[in-house]
């Protein structure tokens, strides 16, 4: 899986309350989560997410298990999230929803083009040398390649 | 020779395993998403008798949208014969801990604080809605068996220190991601001095250090507690195992602490921030809403009156009933406390007791993230005794030395 998009840089320990606040969770309209993503971090972010790669600090997605966090990013058109480490529930949620996530320590500037080759386990920013990402387990690769766990189960896996 | 997680999951750390889930539960928040995803998968429930649905996050419903979403999930639970707890019964982790989780079980909850149930010697961990929907459809889930950090507890808590102070202290030492992908195991003579309520408080905060689970070995305390619910269980004995890290905590050295607003791992002695004015005190949640907590609060407030609005939300109907029967509820009300319906209360900023712009709350909950309990508000996390001293003073106050 090859992916690319300009980087949006995010700090360390971005929790799922920051990704989508509790006050927006109860709705029949999933576009609410897209509209209010990162509102308490930077209210302008939600409108700029489409087509980007989020390059975050360690422990991205810590806190609540709310799947709306990963869902909001996927539905907003985020191409992938790169971080040195993820909170484990967010990581599973992202893979289950088909949102690519890569564990890597990436030197990168805001807006710089980020390219990922998940099969090769490499990610690079601009013209800098590529860095290795921690390989996904075979099962997680299979889920991502299917486009998410629901798709995989519907295929009878 | 293995850690408790390795024994329960029956595989060495680092391996990925598929395991049948003994107990699976959702609440009204994650349950709605789980149901939607389950319908997309398009299969039947694999083991309906292992699934619980418990309403706690917005219970009773706060808006008609919430009510509609809950009505659909309620109908589904009833039609499929799932174990169902409606509004007013209490918090999912507390209710599961009232005799529905046994040592050695694999317990998966669609909520990050599912780790609370490691207090019973079970492997209990949180997942998101899609993982849970897959469990509804297959009865199984896959897990990577975690490496374990062994936390040896020695001595016993002294002075006004509580299990909550112990919990905040270990999160402070590990940091918010210090145990990511790993399990915490609480062992040693000090662990055995903790009540079940205290163990649940301690295990509850494991996720705040990123841990997948926080486990206590079932001992005589566990055995007696579960016997009260009609279960006969065996105790678990620690073996020599391979641990990723070992740390020792002297319970006698634990003092009342708070986590400063924004991060659970910025832990300081209460004395360092004493005098900070607060607008609200909140006692409740899956961390500190149990009877033991309410009883302690009532004892510390008895014959006095709180100086700031103080909200108590019992963790379950059983908790509230016990508080009513023992006079604890009466003492709280006489002290000026407001008692809310059993559930999560204002913890996640969506139900009764949310704070406003610029307001400060001392909360016994487990999270103090930016805006979590209300936009523009700040949350300090602390123990029940710190909550009591703070409620009486109207400002952050250490419970040590309060007459």
Interface residues (C-beta under 8 A of the other chain):
Chain A: X13 X15 X17 X18 X21 X22 X23 X25 X26 X27 X28 X40 X58 X59 X62 X63 X64 X65 X66 X67 X68 X70 X85 X86 X87 X88 X89 X92 X93 X96 X97 X137 X139 X148 X149 X150 X153 X154
Chain B: X16 X29 X30 X32 X33 X37 X40 X41 X42 X43 X58 X63 X65 X66 X68 X69 X110 X111 X112 X126 X127 X128 X129 X130 X131 X133 X134 X137 X138 X142 X144 X176 X177 X180 X181 X210 X212 X263 X348 X349 X350 X367 X369 X370 X371 X372 X375
